[in-house]
Amino acid sequence: MAMMLTTYEDFIARVEALGFMALSPLLPGLPSLGGETTESSWHTGLDSDPWRWKDRAAEEKRLAYGCILGGHKGFVTQRMYPIFFAAYHPPLSMPERWAGGAVSQQTWQIWQLFEKHGALTISRVRQILGASRKQGANAADAAIQQLQHEYYITVDGNERKVSAKGQLYGWPVIRYRRVADWAPAGWLDDAKDWSAEEARELILDDSIKLSNGVNRQGLAKKLGLR
């Protein structure tokens, strides 16, 4: 059994050793940050708070973070990033997919917003689209999750909301950016060397090695690799 993680650097080292890690438990026996930290350490606002580690790792570009494990939240190292990218990123460009009817209008609109504005929070996306909790917010959130799942955008860090008077307020909110803009030099260089099928099989091979008794077929279904 892995030791409980208590510091940010221990967390980074653990994910580096694994190659990737889920944020919350996805399957029994599969490593996750939630499963390797104490419940009392979360949401304290301290440096020892795992909730802060996730956004910090993405902002410092130590790890990729987002809904990047088959649409589930998790972390991927530089070593594994080109393989995950090859496994999940569609071969056609977004304009080609839009022209072919493969993406929704909402997803296309939000992708264009990232092309135009660079980094955006969900609240900012909703504001630009005129979406509210009663109308449009759920569709916008689903599109942002899909864009992460398919490695078009990724978490870039977080930021505080700003009031009309220019004052910061509330808890930090996640900020997203295009993968092409976020990824450090070298992170995507090897992605072209892998076919989607080869990449998916390697992810499953590694998952079985780093887990404890996880069923390959069940894992493939959970990670959307079948």
Phi, psi and omega per residue, in radians:
M1 nan 2.382 -3.138
A2 -1.201 2.588 3.066
M3 -1.237 2.671 3.102
M4 -1.172 2.368 3.128
L5 -1.470 2.274 -3.094
T6 -2.130 -0.264 -3.133
T7 -2.256 2.773 3.122
Y8 -1.042 -0.767 -3.113
E9 -1.172 -0.609 3.063
D10 -1.113 -0.709 3.108
F11 -1.078 -0.830 3.133
I12 -1.049 -0.791 -3.116
A13 -1.104 -0.667 -3.138
R14 -1.139 -0.800 3.136
V15 -1.173 -0.678 3.100
E16 -1.028 -0.681 -3.139
A17 -1.207 -0.616 -3.110
L18 -1.430 -0.682 -3.032
G19 1.816 -0.640 3.037
F20 -2.816 2.835 -3.129
M21 -2.717 2.474 3.061
A22 -1.346 2.689 3.053
L23 -1.279 -0.948 3.110
S24 -1.970 2.733 -3.133
P25 -0.960 2.181 3.099
L26 -1.699 -0.746 3.115
L27 -2.518 2.557 3.073
P28 -0.996 2.251 3.113
G29 1.679 -0.185 3.121
L30 -1.676 2.163 -3.077
P31 -0.993 2.473 3.077
S32 -2.583 2.713 3.110
L33 -1.132 -0.696 3.111
G34 -1.101 -0.573 -3.118
G35 -1.437 -0.214 -3.086
E36 -2.068 0.364 3.046
T37 -2.376 2.743 3.122
T38 -1.403 2.517 -3.114
E39 -1.044 -0.583 -3.085
S40 -1.231 -0.280 -3.112
S41 -1.446 -0.232 -3.063
W42 -1.449 2.531 3.024
H43 1.041 0.612 3.049
T44 -1.612 -0.345 -3.074
G45 1.437 -0.015 -3.124
L46 -1.518 2.957 3.097
D47 -1.110 -0.380 3.134
S48 -1.507 0.087 -3.112
D49 -1.447 1.994 3.141
P50 -1.034 -0.459 3.112
W51 -1.082 -0.519 3.101
R52 -1.424 -0.502 -3.081
W53 -1.092 -0.658 -3.016
K54 -1.087 -0.839 -3.132
D55 -1.266 -0.614 3.120
R56 -1.111 -0.736 -3.137
A57 -1.068 -0.669 3.122
A58 -1.269 -0.700 -3.114
E59 -1.177 -0.662 3.110
E60 -1.443 -0.101 3.127
K61 1.054 0.619 3.012
R62 -1.433 -0.637 3.119
L63 -2.479 2.655 2.944
A64 -1.461 2.504 3.132
Y65 -2.462 2.536 3.077
G66 2.695 -2.866 3.072
C67 -1.430 1.129 -2.947
I68 -2.015 0.168 3.039
L69 -1.961 1.306 -3.097
G70 1.132 0.529 -3.107
G71 1.615 -0.117 3.083
H72 -1.656 2.668 -3.110
K73 -1.298 2.369 3.123
G74 -3.081 -3.045 -3.027
F75 -2.138 2.524 3.094
V76 -2.359 2.399 -3.128
T77 -1.471 2.931 3.067
Q78 -1.004 -0.699 -3.113
R79 -1.041 -0.705 -3.061
M80 -1.673 -0.208 -3.013
Y81 -1.032 -0.807 3.138
P82 -1.090 -0.494 3.129
I83 -1.275 -0.768 3.075
F84 -1.123 -0.694 3.120
F85 -1.055 -0.797 -3.139
A86 -1.132 -0.590 -3.099
A87 -1.265 -0.613 -2.976
Y88 -1.957 -0.374 -3.042
H89 -1.432 2.198 -3.128
P90 -1.065 2.573 -3.117
P91 -1.236 -0.466 3.126
L92 -1.532 2.668 3.086
S93 -1.241 2.847 3.114
M94 -1.053 -0.766 3.077
P95 -1.044 -0.647 3.106
E96 -1.170 -0.703 3.134
R97 -1.192 -0.679 3.103
W98 -1.116 -0.767 3.140
A99 -1.119 -0.534 -3.130
G100 -1.572 0.051 3.117
G101 1.315 0.391 -3.075
A102 -1.561 -0.186 3.111
V103 -2.265 2.710 -3.136
S104 -1.315 2.834 3.101
Q105 -1.083 -0.651 3.136
Q106 -1.104 -0.788 3.130
T107 -1.092 -0.746 3.120
W108 -1.088 -0.764 3.140
Q109 -1.103 -0.764 -3.108
I110 -1.206 -0.658 3.053
W111 -1.040 -0.730 3.115
Q112 -1.103 -0.608 3.091
L113 -1.097 -0.732 3.109
F114 -1.185 -0.612 3.072
E115 -1.093 -0.614 -3.066
K116 -1.495 -0.763 -2.962
H117 -1.765 -0.283 -3.104
G118 1.465 -1.827 -3.096
A119 -1.619 2.385 -3.114
L120 -2.545 2.584 2.959
T121 -1.678 2.874 3.108
I122 -1.074 -0.706 -3.135
S123 -1.096 -0.634 3.113
R124 -1.216 -0.704 3.077
V125 -1.042 -0.824 3.125
R126 -1.040 -0.715 -3.119
Q127 -1.103 -0.794 -3.128
I128 -1.119 -0.685 -3.116
L129 -1.399 -0.200 -3.069
G130 1.262 0.464 -3.129
A131 -1.523 2.577 3.100
S132 -2.282 2.987 3.125
R133 -1.043 -0.546 -3.125
K134 -1.419 -0.466 -3.074
Q135 -2.584 1.984 2.992
G136 1.720 -0.398 -3.057
A137 -1.145 -0.752 -3.111
N138 -1.108 -0.708 3.135
A139 -1.153 -0.680 3.115
A140 -1.145 -0.749 3.123
D141 -1.099 -0.719 3.140
A142 -1.132 -0.663 3.126
A143 -1.162 -0.699 3.116
I144 -1.141 -0.664 3.079
Q145 -1.140 -0.737 3.121
Q146 -1.086 -0.731 -3.138
L147 -1.127 -0.547 3.035
Q148 -1.256 -0.825 -3.124
H149 -0.945 -0.678 -3.083
E150 -1.652 0.204 3.039
Y151 1.045 0.722 2.969
Y152 -1.645 -0.693 3.093
I153 -2.253 2.872 3.127
T154 -2.648 2.881 3.106
V155 -1.188 2.365 -3.072
D156 -1.962 -0.063 -3.047
G157 2.341 -2.641 3.066
N158 -2.563 2.969 3.113
E159 -2.677 2.752 3.090
R160 -1.487 2.621 3.045
K161 -1.255 2.672 -3.121
V162 -2.081 2.240 -3.129
S163 -1.340 3.019 3.125
A164 -1.073 -0.402 3.123
K165 -1.577 0.075 3.111
G166 1.455 0.265 -3.117
Q167 -1.740 2.468 3.101
L168 -1.330 2.494 3.119
Y169 -2.674 2.821 3.060
G170 1.283 3.088 3.076
W171 -1.247 2.644 3.067
P172 -1.034 2.506 3.111
V173 -1.990 2.631 -3.061
I174 -1.210 2.432 3.085
R175 -1.978 2.419 -3.113
Y176 -2.021 2.731 3.108
R177 -2.595 2.728 3.068
R178 -1.031 2.442 3.108
V179 -0.970 -0.713 -3.125
A180 -1.061 -0.496 3.134
D181 -1.566 -0.539 -3.084
W182 -1.432 -0.751 -2.961
A183 -1.045 2.185 3.094
P184 -1.109 2.834 3.125
A185 -0.973 2.278 3.085
G186 1.667 -0.312 -3.062
W187 -1.155 -0.534 -3.065
L188 -1.881 0.013 -3.020
D189 -1.003 -0.661 -3.040
D190 -1.601 -0.033 -3.064
A191 -1.051 -0.614 -3.101
K192 -1.227 -0.247 -3.102
D193 -1.441 -0.143 -3.080
W194 -2.001 2.350 2.938
S195 -1.375 2.787 3.136
A196 -1.031 -0.717 -3.117
E197 -1.156 -0.764 3.115
E198 -1.074 -0.749 -3.123
A199 -1.125 -0.739 -3.134
R200 -1.114 -0.736 3.139
E201 -1.154 -0.657 3.120
L202 -1.159 -0.713 3.094
I203 -1.047 -0.756 3.123
L204 -1.160 -0.716 3.107
D205 -1.024 -0.841 -3.120
D206 -1.152 -0.670 -3.136
S207 -1.066 -0.753 3.141
I208 -1.130 -0.666 -3.133
K209 -1.165 -0.702 -3.046
L210 -1.544 -0.132 -3.089
S211 -1.766 3.091 -3.122
N212 -2.141 1.646 3.056
G213 1.345 0.402 3.129
V214 -1.391 2.338 3.127
N215 -1.330 2.265 -3.063
R216 -1.082 -0.768 -3.117
Q217 -1.145 -0.735 3.122
G218 -1.145 -0.662 3.116
L219 -1.172 -0.745 3.138
A220 -1.035 -0.707 3.123
K221 -1.180 -0.735 -3.114
K222 -1.118 -0.689 -3.102
L223 -1.567 0.050 3.120
G224 1.140 0.630 -3.092
L225 -1.797 0.173 3.091
R226 -2.260 nan nan
